[in-house]
Amino acid sequence: MPRYFKIADPVDLLDNGPQRTHAETIEHVLDTCKAFNTTAKGARVAITILDAIRHPKHGWVLLDEADWTMLRDALEAPEAGYAPAMTVTVNGQTAPFVLPSRKFVPHVDAVSTATTKAPDDPCAHEAPANGAAAASEGALS
């Protein structure tokens, strides 16, 4: 069954500072997760997910069940956090700056609470980008 989720708003990394988009968060998690980087199948799933998140249909992302499950699992327990390591420089001294995971909960929850019910938007009924996965699951209507 396909899964639909709405793109979450960007999160503030610092108060009144830089933001991180939902796509950037997902891309980092996929790029640092072994499941998406140790097999060709995982790499293909990552490409499908990134294409869907970068080109949502009216703000909605459509993934097949297997791809959504892999993404959800990776976001629930990221292997290298939700964003690349950051540093802060104060008085010429550079130190690591840890971004709290709580800032990324809206990005995680948007995916975790995906629905099998199609949104009202007619574009949401298009098949997922992963044609091979869609074909193996049967035709989507």
C-alpha positions in Angstrom: 0.0 0.0 0.0 1.3 3.4 -0.8 2.1 5.8 2.1 1.5 9.6 1.9 3.1 12.2 4.1 3.2 16.0 4.1 6.5 17.9 3.8 7.3 19.3 7.2 8.3 22.9 7.7 12.1 23.7 8.0 13.5 23.5 11.5 15.5 26.3 13.2 19.0 25.1 14.0 19.6 28.2 16.1 17.3 30.9 17.3 16.9 33.3 14.4 19.6 31.4 12.6 20.0 28.9 9.8 17.3 26.4 9.1 17.3 22.8 7.8 14.6 21.6 5.4 12.9 18.3 5.6 14.6 17.1 2.4 18.0 18.1 3.9 17.3 16.1 7.0 16.2 13.0 5.1 19.2 13.3 2.7 21.7 13.3 5.6 20.0 10.4 7.3 20.0 8.3 4.1 23.6 9.3 3.3 24.8 8.1 6.7 22.6 5.0 7.1 24.2 1.6 6.2 20.9 0.2 4.9 21.0 2.7 2.1 24.7 2.5 1.4 25.8 -1.1 1.5 23.7 -2.6 -1.3 22.6 -1.5 -4.7 19.0 -2.2 -3.6 19.4 0.2 -0.7 21.0 2.8 -2.9 18.1 2.6 -5.4 15.6 3.0 -2.6 17.5 6.1 -1.4 17.3 7.6 -4.9 13.6 6.9 -5.0 13.0 8.5 -1.6 15.2 11.6 -2.4 13.4 12.1 -5.7 10.0 11.9 -4.0 11.0 14.3 -1.2 12.6 16.8 -3.6 9.6 16.8 -5.9 6.5 16.4 -3.8 3.1 16.7 -5.4 1.5 19.8 -3.9 3.5 19.2 -0.6 2.7 15.5 -0.4 5.3 12.7 -0.7 4.2 9.3 -2.0 6.2 6.2 -1.3 5.5 2.5 -1.5 5.2 0.7 1.8 8.6 -1.0 1.7 10.5 2.3 0.9 8.5 4.2 3.5 9.3 1.5 6.1 13.0 1.8 5.4 12.9 5.6 5.7 10.8 5.5 8.9 13.2 3.1 10.5 16.2 5.2 9.5 14.7 8.4 10.9 13.6 6.8 14.2 17.2 5.8 14.9 19.7 7.7 12.7 23.2 6.3 12.7 24.9 9.8 12.5 22.2 12.2 13.8 19.9 14.3 11.8 22.4 16.9 10.5 26.1 17.0 9.8 28.4 17.9 12.7 28.6 21.6 13.3 31.2 23.8 14.9 31.0 27.2 16.5 33.8 29.8 16.7 34.0 32.2 19.6 37.0 34.5 20.1 38.9 32.5 17.5 38.3 29.2 19.2 36.4 26.5 17.4 34.4 23.9 19.3 31.9 21.3 18.3 28.2 22.3 18.5 25.7 19.5 19.1 22.2 20.0 17.6 19.6 18.5 19.9 17.6 15.8 18.3 14.4 17.3 19.6 14.7 20.0 16.9 14.1 17.4 14.3 11.1 15.7 15.8 8.7 17.5 13.3 10.6 15.9 10.4 10.6 12.5 12.0 6.9 12.7 12.9 5.8 13.8 9.5 7.2 10.5 8.1 6.2 8.3 11.0 2.6 9.4 10.8 2.2 8.8 7.1 -1.2 7.6 6.0 -2.4 5.1 3.5 -5.4 7.3 2.8 -4.7 9.4 -0.3 -4.9 13.2 0.3 -7.7 15.1 -1.6 -5.2 16.4 -4.1 -5.6 14.5 -7.5 -1.8 14.5 -8.1 -1.3 12.4 -5.0 -2.8 9.4 -6.8 0.2 9.1 -9.1 2.4 6.0 -8.8 5.6 6.2 -6.8 8.8 7.1 -8.7 10.1 3.6 -8.1 8.4 1.9 -11.0 10.0 -1.5 -10.3 8.7 -1.6 -6.7 5.3 -0.4 -7.8 5.2 -3.1 -10.5 6.1 -5.8 -8.0 3.4 -4.6 -5.7 0.8 -4.6 -8.4 -0.8 -1.7 -10.1 -1.6 1.3 -8.0 -4.8 3.2 -8.6 
